Amino acid sequence: MTIESAPAVELIGVNKYFASVHANRDVSLAIRKGTIHGLVGENGAGKTTLMNILYGYYQADSGVIKIDGAAVEIGNSQQAIGLGIGMVHQHFMLVEDFTVLENIVLGAETSITLKTSLQQARAHLLEMAQAYDMQVDPDARIENLGVGSQQRVEVLKALYRGADILILDEPTAVLTPDETDHLFRILGALKEQGKTILLITHKLREILEYTDYVTVMRGGAVAGTVATKDTDASRLAEMMVGRSMAALAPKKPMNLEQSVLQVRQLGLTAANGAVLLDDINLEIKAGEIVGIAGVAGNGQSELLEILAGLQSATRGSIVLNGQPIEALRAHLPRPALYRQLGIAHVPEDRLRMGLVKSFSCMENVALGSQRQPALSRHGLINAQELRRRTESYIKQFDIRPTLPALRVGLLSGGNQQKLVMGREIDRNASLYLIGQPTRGVDIGAIELIHQALLTLREQGKAILLVSVELDEIMALSDRIVVMCGGRITGVVNAREADQTTLGLMMGGKSA
């Protein structure tokens, strides 16, 4: 094979160990130039580890990496960048206090003075933004940008450094549908210009619609590579999990009588006067899943945080099991009090609000339950019971690797999510606040999480479900509440809902 016809990337016999965990097993893979190549597999299948090796974050224990047919050594990310490799991580690597331009230039300064580097970069940035339809304000601070704009900054940062091979890890996990469409238009334009794109995603629809080839990984090894046009969702799913996927069973009818949560005229006004929630009225009964649909940033997050005790409403009332919450007084912090009253919370952002990355899986399981008599006595944690709980969550949700003492930051994002789900579902609460339950989660784990939520419903639990995935909302909910601009624009029976009607209400049209 000549250099001209060589793959953009070729991995040969790559192995990677983390202590006793064999994360990549003899992986061989070739990526053709000028293509979008998908990489799919269950959480913990080794996808991100493999791409982190290609980007120089990790070094392989054995194997060969070839770029354009030539064997290379990639000891760090700077060497990867020098070889034309860029990576956009699932959790962005931006300095929030810096401007867009400062983040673009950081680490790639072209002059001994920062001022000159910024001046030179500004013109180049504007050219790239126009060429790839990625308009961003160079002087905007990252902390003031939405998620979609921050992701465009990450892509521009990689292109500014000369990336011809672009790795994207779960790029649409936190994007709205419009932002997702925009991203793939950008990727299509990059492909047309000869760039090679490696796309890690759990969303098979994206794989089937946008990629040229797809590689499936399972258990750290390559299960197969196929041309996308020659496969379908069911075949890919079976390759990923090693079995056929069962359809979600129809929901059993429930006797909805007991009211668990009543929210009346709830409002939230920010310090700058912006109205974040306006006149929210909501009721959830025992044995009911109420889904909230809406484009991210329309008040769903604030509603969840108020109901979980993480912030206070400006006005309105909350009644839980017939008891007004605001009338209660306790020495406990509000979130701890709400847990004690029977509220479990799966936060939308697992790393910021649900886990401590430096803690072990067991230590994270203890969070929020460390004062339970079954788990502690006289201030000392019952290590045996904590390990038992952690092992039960690992088994129930197929968390990999199966190491209770492993630092949670070493788990893939999907496995982190499964640990949070296991911990919160086990609280035996009366009200479950579930935010983005399957964000970054593989298809097999989605099946487990959905079934776990339906089991809670059958046990008579009340569930408030927030998700940007309309298919998920429609499949799991009994009633669907649509929010736009901090207001409820409609409530529909899930059996009568369709995406067109929901989409109109998400855009502000009242039912």
N, C-alpha and C positions, 0 to 999 in steps of 0.2 A: 504494500500500500504506500503510495507516495504521500509526501507531506501535504500536497494540495488537496488530496481526497481524504485525508485523515479526519477522524472525528474531532470536533471542537474539544471534547473532554473524553478521556478514556480511563477508567479505573480497572485495575487488574489485580484480583486476589487480595482485596483490602480487608484487613482484620483490625478490630479495635476492642480492647478490654478496658473495663473500669473495675479494678479489683477482680471479683469473681464473675462479673457480668460481661458476657461476650456480646457487645453491642452491635458489631458488624462482623459477619461471618463470611469470609472469602468472597467478598462482593466484587463482581466484574460487571461493568456497565459502560456502554458507549453512547455518547450524545452527539447527534449530527449537527453540523453547523447550520445556522439560520433556521432553527426549528424551536418550537415550544414543546418541551419534554416534561410530562407530568411524572411526579413521584408520589405514589400513594401507598397506604398500608395502615395497619392498626397503630394506636398509640404505643410507643415503645418498640416499633418495628425497626428502628435504626435510621430513619430517613434524615432527620435533622443532624444526627451524629455524623452521618456520611457527608452531608453538605458542609458541616463545620470542619471536617477534615479537608475537604476541597478548598475551603476558605482560609485554612491555616489556624483556626481556633484550636483544633486538636491535631495531633500527629498520629498517623496510622502506626500500629505495631508491626505490620508487615504489609506488603503489596506495593504496587506501582501506580503512579499518577502520570498521565500523559496529557499535555495541552498541545493541540495542533500537531499531534504525532510525536512530539518530543517528550521524553521522560523528564520530570521536574521534581525538585524537592521544595515543598511548601512548609516552611518552618513557622510562619506567622502570617497574620492577615496582610501586613505590608508587602510581603513577597507575593501573596495571592493578588493583591491589587496591581503590583508590578507586572503580573502575568495577564492582566486584563480581566480579572475575576472580581465581581462585586456581589454583595449579599444584603438583602433587605430582610431583617429578622422579624419574627412574629411580634416581639416586643421591641419597639423602636429604640434606636441608639442615638437619640438626639439630646442636646443640652437645652433644657426648657427655657433657661434664662437668656439664651443667645438668640439672635435673629436668624432668619433663614440663611442669609448670606454668610454669617459667621459660622453656622453649622456646615455649610457647603465647603468652606475654605479650611475648616479645622483639620489639621494634620496634612493638608495639601497646599501649604503656603508656597507661593511662587517667588517671593521676595523676602529680603531680610527684614523689611518693615511690614507690619500688618496692614497699614493704610494702603500701601501699593498693592499688596496681595488682594485686598478687598476690591480695589478699583479695577484690577485686571479681571477678577472673578465675576464682577457684576455684569459686564458686557457678555461674557461667555454664558452666564446663567440665563440671561434674558434671551439669548439666541437659542439655547437648549429648550427653554420653557416654551418658546413659540414653535420650534420645530416639532416638539412632541406633544403639543397641546396640554402643557402642564403649568399653566399660569399660577404663579404664587408671588406674593409681595416680598421682595428681597429683604425689606426692612421690618417685616412682621416678626414678633417674638413667637417662638414655637409654642409657648404656653397658651397663646391666644388663638392658635389654629385648631381647626377640627381634625379628626382622625384622618380623613381622606387627604387633606392638605399636608399633614405631617408625613403621610406615606409618599406623596409625590416628592417631598423634600428628600426622603431617603433614596428614592430612585434617581433623582437629579444628582444627589451626592455621589452615587456610584458611577453615573455617567460622566460627571465632572472629572472623576479619577481615571477615566478611560476604559471603563468596563465594556468588553465585548461579550462576556459571559455573565449573565445576571441570574442570581439565585434568589427566589422569593419564597419565604417560609410562611405558609398560611396567610397570604396577603389580604384575603377578603374576610377574615374572621371577625373584624370589627367595623366593616364597611356597610353602608347602606346599599340597597340595590342600585341606585343611580351611581354611587361612587364605584361600585363593582364594575358596572358597564363601562364607566370611564377608564378604569384601570386596564381593562382588557382591550379597549381601543388603543391605549398607549402601548401595551405589549405587542399588539398586532403591528403598530407602526415601527416599533423597534425590530421586530422580526423581518419586516419588509426591508429594513436597512441593513440586514445581515447579522443582527445580534442573535445570540443563542440564549435561550431562557429556560431555566430549570424551575419548575413550579411544584412546590409541596402544598398539597391541599387535601382535605377530607371530603370536599364537595364534588361528587362524581359528575354532577351536571356541568360544572366548570371544566372538568377533564374532558368530557365528551364533546363539549361545544368549542373549546379553544385550543386544545393541544394537538400536536401531530403524532406523537408517540407517548406511551405511558409505561412506566416500570412499576411493578407491584413488589413491595417488600413485605416479608413475613418472618418474624423471629430473628431479625437481623440479617437475613439473607434475601437474595433476589428470587422471587417466586416466578417471575416472567416479565418479558418486555414485548409489547405488541403495538402495531400501528393502531391508532385510535379508531380509524374508520372500520377496523375489523373486529371491534368488540362492542360491548354494551354494559350498562350499569350492573345488571345481575351477574354477568361473568366476572367483572372486576371485583364486585363484592365477594363473590365466592373465592376468588384468588386471594383476597385480602384476609379473610377469616377462616378459610379452609372448609367452609360449609355453606349450604344454601341459607339465605336470609328469610326468616319467617315474616309474614305480613303482620302488622299490628292488629291484635284482636279487637273486635268491636267493643266499645265501652258498654258496660252493664248499666241499665237504668238504676238510678238511685232515688231514694225517698228523701227529697230535699225539704226539710222542715226546720231544723235547728239552725238559727243564724249564728255564725261564728264571728264574723267581722262586719261592722257597719261603719262606714266613713261618710261623714256629713259635712258638706260645704267646706271642704278642706282647701286651704290656700297657702301659698308660699311666695313671699316677695323677697328678692335679693336685696343686699345692702345698697345697690345702686338704683333700686326702684323697679328693676325688671320683674315682671310677674312670671314666675316659674310654674306655679300651679294655680288654677283658678276654678273654684266652685266644683271640686271633685266629690261626687256622690257615688258610693260603691257599696255593694253588699255581697258577701260570699257565705254560702251555707255549707254545713257539714256534708262531705261527699261530693263536693263540686270543685271543678277546675275552672277558674275564670282566667282567660288569657287576655293579656294587654298587647294589642298590635299597634305599631306606629314606627315611623322613622326615628332612629336613635336621636336623642336630644330634645324630645318633645314632652319631657316631664316624667317619663317612666322611672328613670333612675332616682329622681328626687322623691317620688311617691314610695318606692321601695325603701329608701333610706329613712324616711319619716316613720313608716310602719315598722321598721326594724329598730327604731330608737336611735339612729345615728345622727339625726338632726331634728329640730323642732319645727312644726308647722307655724305659720304666722297666724292662722285662724282655722276654725273648724273643730270637729270632734271625731274621736276614734273610740268605738265601743268594741271590746273583745269579750266574747262569751257573756254578753249582757252587762259588762262592767266598764264604765268610762275610764280609759287609761289615764287621761290627764288629771283625774281626781286622785290618783294614787300617789303616795309619798313614800319614799324608801331611801335608805342610806346607800343602796347600790347605784352604780352608774346606770343611766337609762338603758343601754343595750343589754346589760346583765339582767336588769329588771324585766325587760320584755321577754328575754329567754326564759326567765323564771315563770312568767305568766303563760308560757306555752307557745312561743313564736320561734320557729326555726328559719334561718336565713341563708340562702345560697347567693352570695353577692355576684353582681355582674362582672366585676374585676377580681378574679381569684387571687392574683398576686398582691394587689394593693390592699384588699380588704378581707381575704379569706384565708391566707396562709402567711407563714413566716419562712422565707426561703432558706434561711440558715438553720432552721429547726429540722429535726428528723420527722419522718412520717408519724411516728408515735407521739412526738411532742405536739405536732399539729392536730392530731386526733384529740388530744387533751384540751385544746383551746375551747373555752366556753363551758367546759364540763369539769374543770379542775377542782371545783368545790363539791361535786356530787359525792354523796356518801359512798356510792359503789366504787368511785374512782380514787378517793383520797380519804385519809383519816389523820386528824391532828396535823394537817398541813403537809402530809407526806403522800405522794402519789403511789398508788398500788400498781407497780410496774407490771406485775403478772396480768392484771385485768386490762391494763392499757395495751399490752402486747396482744392479748386475746381479741380485743376490739379491733385493733389495727389489722390483724390477720383476717378477721371476718370480713372487713371492708375490702381488703385485697382480693379475697376469694370471690365475694359477691359481685364486685365490679371489674374483676380481671385486671387489677392494677399490676403493671410491670415496670421494673423487676419486683419480685416478691420479697422485698427486704424491708421489714418494718423499721429498722434502725437507719435506713438510708436517708441522707439529707434530701429534703423535698425539692430543693432547687435543682437536683440532678434528674428529677423525673421530667418526662415530656409534658407539655402543656395539657394534653388530654388526660394523662394519668394524674396530674395535679387536680384537674377538675373532678375526676372520679373519686379522689380521696375526699374532697370537700363534700360532694354529694353523699357519700357514705356516712360521713360524720353527721351531717345535718338531718338526713333521713332517719338516723337512729335516735334522734332526740325525743321521739314520741310526743311531738308537739300537736296542738290542735290546729294551728295555722302555719302553713309553709309558704314562705316568700322565696320564689325561685327565679333568679335572674340569669338569662342566657345559659340554660343548663347544658347545652351541647356545643358551646363555642369551642372550636379547636378539637373536637372529639371525633374519633373514627366511627365508621358506620356500625361496627359491632357493638361499641360502647353506647352509641345512640339508642340502639335497640334495648340495651339493659337499662339505661336511664329512663326511657319512655315507659318501660314496663314497671319500673320502680315507682314512678309517679302515679300510674294507673292503679297500682296496688295500694298506695296511700289513699287514693280516692275511694277505693272499695272498702277501706278500713274506716271510712267516715271522716277523713281529714279534709280540711278546707285548704285549697291551694290557689295562690295567686301567681300566675306564670307570665313572665315578661320575656319575649324573644323577638329578635328581628327576623326570624325564619317563619314566614307566613305558613308554610306547609306544616311546621311543627305546631304552631298555634291552632290551626284548623284541625289537626289530627287529635290533639289532646284535650282541647277545651270543650266545656259544656256551653259556656257563653263567652263571647268575645267583646271586649271593650276596646274601642279605638280611640287613641289620643293624638292630638295635633296642637301644637302651640300651648301646651300645658292644660288643655281642656279636653273633656270627653266629647267626641264628635258623633258617637253612636255606640249602641249596644245591640248585638245581634246573636241569635241562637246559632251555635256552631254548625248545626245540621243544615241551616239555610244560608250559610255564608259562602261567598265566592270571592276570588282574589280581586276581581274588577271592582266590586262594591267596596271591599275593604280598602283597596288602593285609593278610591275616591275619598273615602272618609279620612284616610291617612294624610291626604292632601288638604284637608280642611273642610270638605263638603259634608254637612250634617246629614244623618240618616233621615 
